[in-house]
Each structure stands twice: as structure tokens, then as C-alpha cells.
């Protein structure tokens, strides 16, 4: 499924933990999560501890890249 929100809802509603693990294993081959991690996330999701919505990802603070900071770096490099 292209839409990850739909995928999460489908997994949460229609599949068991074992089915979810088997799908993950077939999709990711040897690079996927292990069985305990899949079941932990599955159980948290089923118990509504996890939202179906996308989380914001931590990244560089919007204030960290300012003209003043760039100038300081240029001075250090010179």
C-alpha cells in the first residue's frame, strides 16, 4: 500500500501479530525487525498506545541555520 496510514490501520484492524510478523519478514527479508520487536509494536498498536498518524521527526532546529551561524562558521574556516 502506498499510503502508510492505510497500511497501519489495516495491520491494526485486520491482521494478527503472527501475520504481521510474516508480512514484515517477507517484505524485509533479513533486514526486518525481529519477532519480539514486531510483537511489541503490534501489541502497543492494538492497545492504542501508538497513533496511526505520522510522527514528526526530530531534525535540525529551524533556528540552528541562521545567517549569523553561517558567518561564524565561515570565519572559523578562514
N, CA, C and O atoms as a CHARMM CRD file, in Angstrom:
* protein
*
  312
    1    1 UNK  N      0.84300  -1.18600   0.00000 PROA 1      0.00000
    2    1 UNK  CA     0.00000   0.00000   0.00000 PROA 1      0.00000
    3    1 UNK  C      0.87900   1.23600   0.00000 PROA 1      0.00000
    4    1 UNK  O      1.84900   1.32000   0.75300 PROA 1      0.00000
    5    2 UNK  N      0.54600   2.16000  -0.81700 PROA 2      0.00000
    6    2 UNK  CA     1.34500   3.36800  -0.92200 PROA 2      0.00000
    7    2 UNK  C      1.12900   4.28400   0.26900 PROA 2      0.00000
    8    2 UNK  O      2.05300   4.98000   0.68800 PROA 2      0.00000
    9    3 UNK  N     -0.06000   4.29300   0.81400 PROA 3      0.00000
   10    3 UNK  CA    -0.37100   5.17800   1.92600 PROA 3      0.00000
   11    3 UNK  C     -0.07500   4.45500   3.24000 PROA 3      0.00000
   12    3 UNK  O     -0.74600   3.48200   3.58300 PROA 3      0.00000
   13    4 UNK  N      0.93500   4.93500   3.97300 PROA 4      0.00000
   14    4 UNK  CA     1.34400   4.26900   5.20800 PROA 4      0.00000
   15    4 UNK  C      0.25900   4.32000   6.27600 PROA 4      0.00000
   16    4 UNK  O      0.15200   3.40400   7.09100 PROA 4      0.00000
   17    5 UNK  N     -0.54800   5.38100   6.28100 PROA 5      0.00000
   18    5 UNK  CA    -1.64100   5.47800   7.25000 PROA 5      0.00000
   19    5 UNK  C     -2.61700   4.32000   7.03000 PROA 5      0.00000
   20    5 UNK  O     -3.02200   3.66300   7.98900 PROA 5      0.00000
   21    6 UNK  N     -2.99300   4.06700   5.78100 PROA 6      0.00000
   22    6 UNK  CA    -3.89000   2.95300   5.47500 PROA 6      0.00000
   23    6 UNK  C     -3.25800   1.62600   5.86900 PROA 6      0.00000
   24    6 UNK  O     -3.94100   0.73700   6.37800 PROA 6      0.00000
   25    7 UNK  N     -1.96100   1.49000   5.63600 PROA 7      0.00000
   26    7 UNK  CA    -1.25200   0.25800   5.98200 PROA 7      0.00000
   27    7 UNK  C     -1.30400   0.01600   7.48600 PROA 7      0.00000
   28    7 UNK  O     -1.59000  -1.09700   7.92800 PROA 7      0.00000
   29    8 UNK  N     -1.02800   1.05700   8.27400 PROA 8      0.00000
   30    8 UNK  CA    -1.04500   0.90500   9.73500 PROA 8      0.00000
   31    8 UNK  C     -2.42600   0.53200  10.23100 PROA 8      0.00000
   32    8 UNK  O     -2.56300  -0.31800  11.11100 PROA 8      0.00000
   33    9 UNK  N     -3.45300   1.16200   9.67200 PROA 9      0.00000
   34    9 UNK  CA    -4.81900   0.85100  10.08700 PROA 9      0.00000
   35    9 UNK  C     -5.17000  -0.58100   9.70600 PROA 9      0.00000
   36    9 UNK  O     -5.78600  -1.29700  10.49500 PROA 9      0.00000
   37   10 UNK  N     -4.78300  -1.00800   8.50400 PROA 10     0.00000
   38   10 UNK  CA    -5.07000  -2.37900   8.06600 PROA 10     0.00000
   39   10 UNK  C     -4.39700  -3.39000   8.97900 PROA 10     0.00000
   40   10 UNK  O     -5.01300  -4.38400   9.36500 PROA 10     0.00000
   41   11 UNK  N     -3.14900  -3.15100   9.32700 PROA 11     0.00000
   42   11 UNK  CA    -2.43200  -4.06400  10.22500 PROA 11     0.00000
   43   11 UNK  C     -3.10400  -4.08200  11.58600 PROA 11     0.00000
   44   11 UNK  O     -3.27500  -5.14400  12.18400 PROA 11     0.00000
   45   12 UNK  N     -3.48300  -2.91700  12.07400 PROA 12     0.00000
   46   12 UNK  CA    -4.08200  -2.80800  13.40100 PROA 12     0.00000
   47   12 UNK  C     -5.43200  -3.52200  13.47000 PROA 12     0.00000
   48   12 UNK  O     -5.76700  -4.10900  14.49900 PROA 12     0.00000
   49   13 UNK  N     -6.20100  -3.47800  12.39500 PROA 13     0.00000
   50   13 UNK  CA    -7.56400  -3.99700  12.42400 PROA 13     0.00000
   51   13 UNK  C     -7.67500  -5.42700  11.90200 PROA 13     0.00000
   52   13 UNK  O     -8.40200  -6.23600  12.47900 PROA 13     0.00000
   53   14 UNK  N     -6.97100  -5.74900  10.82700 PROA 14     0.00000
   54   14 UNK  CA    -7.25500  -6.98700  10.11800 PROA 14     0.00000
   55   14 UNK  C     -6.27100  -8.13100  10.33700 PROA 14     0.00000
   56   14 UNK  O     -6.58000  -9.26300   9.96500 PROA 14     0.00000
   57   15 UNK  N     -5.11900  -7.89200  10.91500 PROA 15     0.00000
   58   15 UNK  CA    -4.10500  -8.93200  11.00000 PROA 15     0.00000
   59   15 UNK  C     -3.77400  -9.28200  12.44300 PROA 15     0.00000
   60   15 UNK  O     -3.95800  -8.47800  13.35700 PROA 15     0.00000
   61   16 UNK  N     -3.28000 -10.51000  12.62200 PROA 16     0.00000
   62   16 UNK  CA    -2.78700 -10.92700  13.93600 PROA 16     0.00000
   63   16 UNK  C     -1.31000 -10.56800  14.03500 PROA 16     0.00000
   64   16 UNK  O     -0.69800 -10.15900  13.04800 PROA 16     0.00000
   65   17 UNK  N     -0.74400 -10.72100  15.22000 PROA 17     0.00000
   66   17 UNK  CA     0.67700 -10.45400  15.40400 PROA 17     0.00000
   67   17 UNK  C      1.53900 -11.36200  14.54200 PROA 17     0.00000
   68   17 UNK  O      2.54000 -10.92300  13.97400 PROA 17     0.00000
   69   18 UNK  N      1.14800 -12.63100  14.44600 PROA 18     0.00000
   70   18 UNK  CA     1.90600 -13.58300  13.63900 PROA 18     0.00000
   71   18 UNK  C      1.84400 -13.21700  12.16300 PROA 18     0.00000
   72   18 UNK  O      2.85400 -13.28100  11.46300 PROA 18     0.00000
   73   19 UNK  N      0.65700 -12.83300  11.68400 PROA 19     0.00000
   74   19 UNK  CA     0.52500 -12.43100  10.27700 PROA 19     0.00000
   75   19 UNK  C      1.35100 -11.18200   9.99000 PROA 19     0.00000
   76   19 UNK  O      1.96600 -11.06400   8.93000 PROA 19     0.00000
   77   20 UNK  N      1.36000 -10.25200  10.94300 PROA 20     0.00000
   78   20 UNK  CA     2.14800  -9.03200  10.77600 PROA 20     0.00000
   79   20 UNK  C      3.63100  -9.36200  10.70700 PROA 20     0.00000
   80   20 UNK  O      4.35400  -8.80900   9.87800 PROA 20     0.00000
   81   21 UNK  N      4.08800 -10.26200  11.57400 PROA 21     0.00000
   82   21 UNK  CA     5.49400 -10.66600  11.55600 PROA 21     0.00000
   83   21 UNK  C      5.84900 -11.33900  10.23300 PROA 21     0.00000
   84   21 UNK  O      6.90700 -11.06500   9.66700 PROA 21     0.00000
   85   22 UNK  N      4.98000 -12.21300   9.73700 PROA 22     0.00000
   86   22 UNK  CA     5.24700 -12.90400   8.47000 PROA 22     0.00000
   87   22 UNK  C      5.30100 -11.91400   7.30800 PROA 22     0.00000
   88   22 UNK  O      6.14200 -12.05200   6.42000 PROA 22     0.00000
   89   23 UNK  N      4.41200 -10.91700   7.30400 PROA 23     0.00000
   90   23 UNK  CA     4.44600  -9.89400   6.24900 PROA 23     0.00000
   91   23 UNK  C      5.74200  -9.10300   6.32100 PROA 23     0.00000
   92   23 UNK  O      6.36600  -8.82700   5.29600 PROA 23     0.00000
   93   24 UNK  N      6.14500  -8.73900   7.52800 PROA 24     0.00000
   94   24 UNK  CA     7.38200  -7.98000   7.71200 PROA 24     0.00000
   95   24 UNK  C      8.58500  -8.79800   7.25200 PROA 24     0.00000
   96   24 UNK  O      9.48700  -8.27900   6.59500 PROA 24     0.00000
   97   25 UNK  N      8.58700 -10.07500   7.60500 PROA 25     0.00000
   98   25 UNK  CA     9.69600 -10.95400   7.23400 PROA 25     0.00000
   99   25 UNK  C      9.78100 -11.11500   5.71500 PROA 25     0.00000
  100   25 UNK  O     10.87700 -11.10900   5.15600 PROA 25     0.00000
  101   26 UNK  N      8.63800 -11.25900   5.04500 PROA 26     0.00000
  102   26 UNK  CA     8.67300 -11.43500   3.58800 PROA 26     0.00000
  103   26 UNK  C      9.02300 -10.13000   2.88000 PROA 26     0.00000
  104   26 UNK  O      9.63800 -10.15300   1.81400 PROA 26     0.00000
  105   27 UNK  N      8.64200  -9.00300   3.45300 PROA 27     0.00000
  106   27 UNK  CA     8.92300  -7.71400   2.81600 PROA 27     0.00000
  107   27 UNK  C     10.37200  -7.28700   3.00500 PROA 27     0.00000
  108   27 UNK  O     10.97600  -6.72000   2.09500 PROA 27     0.00000
  109   28 UNK  N     10.93000  -7.55500   4.17600 PROA 28     0.00000
  110   28 UNK  CA    12.25900  -7.03000   4.50200 PROA 28     0.00000
  111   28 UNK  C     13.36000  -8.07800   4.49600 PROA 28     0.00000
  112   28 UNK  O     14.52100  -7.75700   4.74900 PROA 28     0.00000
  113   29 UNK  N     13.01300  -9.31800   4.21200 PROA 29     0.00000
  114   29 UNK  CA    13.98400 -10.41900   4.19200 PROA 29     0.00000
  115   29 UNK  C     14.78800 -10.44900   5.49700 PROA 29     0.00000
  116   29 UNK  O     14.19900 -10.58600   6.56900 PROA 29     0.00000
  117   30 UNK  N     16.09000 -10.32600   5.43400 PROA 30     0.00000
  118   30 UNK  CA    16.94100 -10.40600   6.62700 PROA 30     0.00000
  119   30 UNK  C     17.14900  -9.06300   7.30700 PROA 30     0.00000
  120   30 UNK  O     17.82600  -8.99800   8.33300 PROA 30     0.00000
  121   31 UNK  N     16.58500  -7.98700   6.76400 PROA 31     0.00000
  122   31 UNK  CA    16.82100  -6.65700   7.32300 PROA 31     0.00000
  123   31 UNK  C     15.68200  -6.16300   8.19900 PROA 31     0.00000
  124   31 UNK  O     15.75000  -5.04600   8.71200 PROA 31     0.00000
  125   32 UNK  N     14.65000  -6.95200   8.38200 PROA 32     0.00000
  126   32 UNK  CA    13.49100  -6.52000   9.15200 PROA 32     0.00000
  127   32 UNK  C     13.70700  -6.65500  10.65100 PROA 32     0.00000
  128   32 UNK  O     14.74200  -7.13800  11.11100 PROA 32     0.00000
  129   33 UNK  N     12.70500  -6.21700  11.39600 PROA 33     0.00000
  130   33 UNK  CA    12.75500  -6.33900  12.85000 PROA 33     0.00000
  131   33 UNK  C     12.60000  -7.80000  13.24800 PROA 33     0.00000
  132   33 UNK  O     12.04900  -8.61100  12.50400 PROA 33     0.00000
  133   34 UNK  N     13.09000  -8.10900  14.42200 PROA 34     0.00000
  134   34 UNK  CA    12.94000  -9.45300  14.95100 PROA 34     0.00000
  135   34 UNK  C     11.52900  -9.67000  15.47500 PROA 34     0.00000
  136   34 UNK  O     10.76200  -8.72100  15.63800 PROA 34     0.00000
  137   35 UNK  N     11.19800 -10.91400  15.73300 PROA 35     0.00000
  138   35 UNK  CA     9.86000 -11.27100  16.19000 PROA 35     0.00000
  139   35 UNK  C      9.45800 -10.53600  17.46900 PROA 35     0.00000
  140   35 UNK  O      8.33700 -10.03300  17.53700 PROA 35     0.00000
  141   36 UNK  N     10.32700 -10.44900  18.49400 PROA 36     0.00000
  142   36 UNK  CA     9.91700  -9.73500  19.71000 PROA 36     0.00000
  143   36 UNK  C      9.57300  -8.26300  19.45400 PROA 36     0.00000
  144   36 UNK  O      8.61700  -7.73800  20.02500 PROA 36     0.00000
  145   37 UNK  N     10.35300  -7.60100  18.59700 PROA 37     0.00000
  146   37 UNK  CA    10.09600  -6.19000  18.31200 PROA 37     0.00000
  147   37 UNK  C      8.78800  -6.01600  17.54700 PROA 37     0.00000
  148   37 UNK  O      8.03100  -5.08400  17.81900 PROA 37     0.00000
  149   38 UNK  N      8.51800  -6.90400  16.59100 PROA 38     0.00000
  150   38 UNK  CA     7.26400  -6.81700  15.83200 PROA 38     0.00000
  151   38 UNK  C      6.08200  -7.01200  16.76800 PROA 38     0.00000
  152   38 UNK  O      5.10800  -6.26200  16.70200 PROA 38     0.00000
  153   39 UNK  N      6.15700  -8.01300  17.64000 PROA 39     0.00000
  154   39 UNK  CA     5.05100  -8.27200  18.55100 PROA 39     0.00000
  155   39 UNK  C      4.87200  -7.14300  19.56200 PROA 39     0.00000
  156   39 UNK  O      3.74400  -6.80300  19.91800 PROA 39     0.00000
  157   40 UNK  N      5.97400  -6.56100  20.02500 PROA 40     0.00000
  158   40 UNK  CA     5.86900  -5.43800  20.96100 PROA 40     0.00000
  159   40 UNK  C      5.14900  -4.26700  20.30600 PROA 40     0.00000
  160   40 UNK  O      4.22700  -3.69700  20.89000 PROA 40     0.00000
  161   41 UNK  N      5.56600  -3.90600  19.09200 PROA 41     0.00000
  162   41 UNK  CA     4.91800  -2.80000  18.38500 PROA 41     0.00000
  163   41 UNK  C      3.47300  -3.13800  18.04000 PROA 41     0.00000
  164   41 UNK  O      2.59000  -2.28500  18.12800 PROA 41     0.00000
  165   42 UNK  N      3.23900  -4.37900  17.64800 PROA 42     0.00000
  166   42 UNK  CA     1.88400  -4.79400  17.30700 PROA 42     0.00000
  167   42 UNK  C      0.97500  -4.65400  18.52500 PROA 42     0.00000
  168   42 UNK  O     -0.13000  -4.12300  18.41900 PROA 42     0.00000
  169   43 UNK  N      1.43900  -5.13000  19.67900 PROA 43     0.00000
  170   43 UNK  CA     0.62500  -5.04800  20.89500 PROA 43     0.00000
  171   43 UNK  C      0.40100  -3.60900  21.33200 PROA 43     0.00000
  172   43 UNK  O     -0.69900  -3.26100  21.76200 PROA 43     0.00000
  173   44 UNK  N      1.43000  -2.76400  21.22800 PROA 44     0.00000
  174   44 UNK  CA     1.24500  -1.34800  21.56800 PROA 44     0.00000
  175   44 UNK  C      0.23600  -0.70900  20.63600 PROA 44     0.00000
  176   44 UNK  O     -0.58100   0.10300  21.06900 PROA 44     0.00000
  177   45 UNK  N      0.28100  -1.06400  19.37400 PROA 45     0.00000
  178   45 UNK  CA    -0.64800  -0.51400  18.39900 PROA 45     0.00000
  179   45 UNK  C     -2.07000  -0.99000  18.68700 PROA 45     0.00000
  180   45 UNK  O     -3.00800  -0.19200  18.66600 PROA 45     0.00000
  181   46 UNK  N     -2.23000  -2.26200  18.95100 PROA 46     0.00000
  182   46 UNK  CA    -3.55300  -2.81400  19.24400 PROA 46     0.00000
  183   46 UNK  C     -4.15500  -2.17600  20.49100 PROA 46     0.00000
  184   46 UNK  O     -5.36700  -1.96800  20.56200 PROA 46     0.00000
  185   47 UNK  N     -3.31700  -1.86700  21.46700 PROA 47     0.00000
  186   47 UNK  CA    -3.79700  -1.26900  22.71200 PROA 47     0.00000
  187   47 UNK  C     -3.88100   0.24500  22.62800 PROA 47     0.00000
  188   47 UNK  O     -4.03400   0.92100  23.64500 PROA 47     0.00000
  189   48 UNK  N     -3.78200   0.77500  21.42700 PROA 48     0.00000
  190   48 UNK  CA    -3.90600   2.21300  21.13500 PROA 48     0.00000
  191   48 UNK  C     -2.84400   3.06400  21.79800 PROA 48     0.00000
  192   48 UNK  O     -3.03900   4.26900  21.96200 PROA 48     0.00000
  193   49 UNK  N     -1.72500   2.47200  22.18400 PROA 49     0.00000
  194   49 UNK  CA    -0.63400   3.26900  22.73400 PROA 49     0.00000
  195   49 UNK  C      0.11100   3.98700  21.62600 PROA 49     0.00000
  196   49 UNK  O      0.84500   4.94300  21.87700 PROA 49     0.00000
  197   50 UNK  N     -0.08400   3.52000  20.39400 PROA 50     0.00000
  198   50 UNK  CA     0.56100   4.15300  19.24800 PROA 50     0.00000
  199   50 UNK  C     -0.51700   4.74000  18.35100 PROA 50     0.00000
  200   50 UNK  O     -1.55300   4.12100  18.10800 PROA 50     0.00000
  201   51 UNK  N     -0.25500   5.92600  17.87100 PROA 51     0.00000
  202   51 UNK  CA    -1.17800   6.57700  16.95800 PROA 51     0.00000
  203   51 UNK  C     -0.97900   6.03400  15.55200 PROA 51     0.00000
  204   51 UNK  O      0.09900   5.55400  15.20300 PROA 51     0.00000
  205   52 UNK  N     -2.02900   6.11600  14.75500 PROA 52     0.00000
  206   52 UNK  CA    -1.92000   5.73500  13.34900 PROA 52     0.00000
  207   52 UNK  C     -1.36300   6.86800  12.51000 PROA 52     0.00000
  208   52 UNK  O     -1.05000   6.67800  11.33400 PROA 52     0.00000
  209   53 UNK  N     -1.23900   8.03900  13.10300 PROA 53     0.00000
  210   53 UNK  CA    -0.76100   9.20400  12.37400 PROA 53     0.00000
  211   53 UNK  C      0.75800   9.21700  12.33100 PROA 53     0.00000
  212   53 UNK  O      1.42200   8.60500  13.16800 PROA 53     0.00000
  213   54 UNK  N      1.29500   9.91800  11.35000 PROA 54     0.00000
  214   54 UNK  CA     2.73500  10.06600  11.24900 PROA 54     0.00000
  215   54 UNK  C      3.24600  10.94900  12.37700 PROA 54     0.00000
  216   54 UNK  O      2.62400  11.95000  12.73200 PROA 54     0.00000
  217   55 UNK  N      4.36100  10.57000  12.92200 PROA 55     0.00000
  218   55 UNK  CA     5.00500  11.36700  13.96200 PROA 55     0.00000
  219   55 UNK  C      5.93600  12.37200  13.30600 PROA 55     0.00000
  220   55 UNK  O      6.48000  12.13400  12.22700 PROA 55     0.00000
  221   56 UNK  N      6.10600  13.50300  13.98400 PROA 56     0.00000
  222   56 UNK  CA     7.09400  14.44400  13.48000 PROA 56     0.00000
  223   56 UNK  C      8.46200  13.89200  13.84000 PROA 56     0.00000
  224   56 UNK  O      8.64900  13.32700  14.91800 PROA 56     0.00000
  225   57 UNK  N      9.39500  14.05200  12.95600 PROA 57     0.00000
  226   57 UNK  CA    10.73200  13.52700  13.17200 PROA 57     0.00000
  227   57 UNK  C     11.63100  14.62900  13.69300 PROA 57     0.00000
  228   57 UNK  O     11.56100  15.77700  13.25400 PROA 57     0.00000
  229   58 UNK  N     12.47100  14.25600  14.63300 PROA 58     0.00000
  230   58 UNK  CA    13.41400  15.24600  15.12200 PROA 58     0.00000
  231   58 UNK  C     14.44100  15.51200  14.03400 PROA 58     0.00000
  232   58 UNK  O     14.89800  14.59500  13.35300 PROA 58     0.00000
  233   59 UNK  N     14.78100  16.73000  13.88800 PROA 59     0.00000
  234   59 UNK  CA    15.77300  17.11300  12.89200 PROA 59     0.00000
  235   59 UNK  C     16.42700  18.39300  13.37100 PROA 59     0.00000
  236   59 UNK  O     16.25500  18.79900  14.52000 PROA 59     0.00000
  237   60 UNK  N     17.15500  19.00500  12.51100 PROA 60     0.00000
  238   60 UNK  CA    17.83100  20.23900  12.87500 PROA 60     0.00000
  239   60 UNK  C     16.79200  21.29000  13.26200 PROA 60     0.00000
  240   60 UNK  O     15.77000  21.45500  12.59700 PROA 60     0.00000
  241   61 UNK  N     17.07600  21.97900  14.33100 PROA 61     0.00000
  242   61 UNK  CA    16.20400  23.05800  14.77500 PROA 61     0.00000
  243   61 UNK  C     16.14100  24.12600  13.69700 PROA 61     0.00000
  244   61 UNK  O     17.16400  24.44200  13.08800 PROA 61     0.00000
  245   62 UNK  N     14.96000  24.69300  13.44500 PROA 62     0.00000
  246   62 UNK  CA    14.87500  25.72200  12.40400 PROA 62     0.00000
  247   62 UNK  C     15.72300  26.94900  12.71900 PROA 62     0.00000
  248   62 UNK  O     16.06900  27.71000  11.81500 PROA 62     0.00000
  249   63 UNK  N     16.06100  27.14700  13.98800 PROA 63     0.00000
  250   63 UNK  CA    16.87700  28.30600  14.35200 PROA 63     0.00000
  251   63 UNK  C     18.36800  28.01100  14.29000 PROA 63     0.00000
  252   63 UNK  O     19.18100  28.92200  14.44400 PROA 63     0.00000
  253   64 UNK  N     18.74100  26.75400  14.06600 PROA 64     0.00000
  254   64 UNK  CA    20.16900  26.43200  14.05700 PROA 64     0.00000
  255   64 UNK  C     20.86900  26.90200  12.79100 PROA 64     0.00000
  256   64 UNK  O     22.08200  27.10700  12.80400 PROA 64     0.00000
  257   65 UNK  N     20.14600  27.07300  11.71800 PROA 65     0.00000
  258   65 UNK  CA    20.74000  27.53500  10.46500 PROA 65     0.00000
  259   65 UNK  C     20.32200  28.98800  10.24700 PROA 65     0.00000
  260   65 UNK  O     19.32500  29.28300   9.58800 PROA 65     0.00000
  261   66 UNK  N     21.10800  29.86500  10.81600 PROA 66     0.00000
  262   66 UNK  CA    20.84200  31.29400  10.66000 PROA 66     0.00000
  263   66 UNK  C     22.02000  31.93400   9.94800 PROA 66     0.00000
  264   66 UNK  O     23.10200  31.35500   9.85200 PROA 66     0.00000
  265   67 UNK  N     21.79100  33.11300   9.46200 PROA 67     0.00000
  266   67 UNK  CA    22.85900  33.84300   8.77100 PROA 67     0.00000
  267   67 UNK  C     24.04900  34.06400   9.71000 PROA 67     0.00000
  268   67 UNK  O     25.20100  33.96800   9.28800 PROA 67     0.00000
  269   68 UNK  N     23.76900  34.35900  10.97900 PROA 68     0.00000
  270   68 UNK  CA    24.84700  34.59200  11.95100 PROA 68     0.00000
  271   68 UNK  C     25.67900  33.32700  12.15400 PROA 68     0.00000
  272   68 UNK  O     26.90800  33.39200  12.19100 PROA 68     0.00000
  273   69 UNK  N     25.02000  32.18600  12.28300 PROA 69     0.00000
  274   69 UNK  CA    25.74900  30.93000  12.46400 PROA 69     0.00000
  275   69 UNK  C     26.58700  30.59100  11.23900 PROA 69     0.00000
  276   69 UNK  O     27.71000  30.10300  11.36700 PROA 69     0.00000
  277   70 UNK  N     26.05000  30.84500  10.06600 PROA 70     0.00000
  278   70 UNK  CA    26.79400  30.58800   8.83500 PROA 70     0.00000
  279   70 UNK  C     28.02700  31.47400   8.78100 PROA 70     0.00000
  280   70 UNK  O     29.10600  31.01400   8.40700 PROA 70     0.00000
  281   71 UNK  N     27.88000  32.73900   9.14900 PROA 71     0.00000
  282   71 UNK  CA    29.02200  33.66000   9.15900 PROA 71     0.00000
  283   71 UNK  C     30.08500  33.20100  10.15700 PROA 71     0.00000
  284   71 UNK  O     31.27800  33.28400   9.86800 PROA 71     0.00000
  285   72 UNK  N     29.66500  32.71900  11.32600 PROA 72     0.00000
  286   72 UNK  CA    30.62000  32.22500  12.32300 PROA 72     0.00000
  287   72 UNK  C     31.42000  31.04700  11.76400 PROA 72     0.00000
  288   72 UNK  O     32.63400  30.96800  11.95500 PROA 72     0.00000
  289   73 UNK  N     30.75400  30.15800  11.09200 PROA 73     0.00000
  290   73 UNK  CA    31.43500  29.00700  10.50500 PROA 73     0.00000
  291   73 UNK  C     32.42000  29.45600   9.43300 PROA 73     0.00000
  292   73 UNK  O     33.53400  28.93900   9.35600 PROA 73     0.00000
  293   74 UNK  N     32.01200  30.42000   8.60300 PROA 74     0.00000
  294   74 UNK  CA    32.91500  30.93600   7.56700 PROA 74     0.00000
  295   74 UNK  C     34.15800  31.56700   8.19400 PROA 74     0.00000
  296   74 UNK  O     35.25900  31.41500   7.66500 PROA 74     0.00000
  297   75 UNK  N     33.99600  32.26700   9.30500 PROA 75     0.00000
  298   75 UNK  CA    35.13800  32.87700   9.99200 PROA 75     0.00000
  299   75 UNK  C     36.07100  31.80300  10.54800 PROA 75     0.00000
  300   75 UNK  O     37.29200  31.94000  10.47900 PROA 75     0.00000
  301   76 UNK  N     35.49800  30.74500  11.09500 PROA 76     0.00000
  302   76 UNK  CA    36.30600  29.66100  11.65400 PROA 76     0.00000
  303   76 UNK  C     37.09800  28.96600  10.55100 PROA 76     0.00000
  304   76 UNK  O     38.26300  28.61600  10.74300 PROA 76     0.00000
  305   77 UNK  N     36.47300  28.77100   9.41300 PROA 77     0.00000
  306   77 UNK  CA    37.11200  28.06500   8.29900 PROA 77     0.00000
  307   77 UNK  C     38.25300  28.87300   7.70100 PROA 77     0.00000
  308   77 UNK  O     39.24900  28.29800   7.26300 PROA 77     0.00000
  309   78 UNK  N     38.12600  30.19000   7.67600 PROA 78     0.00000
  310   78 UNK  CA    39.15000  31.04200   7.04000 PROA 78     0.00000
  311   78 UNK  C     40.47700  30.92300   7.69300 PROA 78     0.00000
  312   78 UNK  O     41.43300  31.57500   7.27200 PROA 78     0.00000
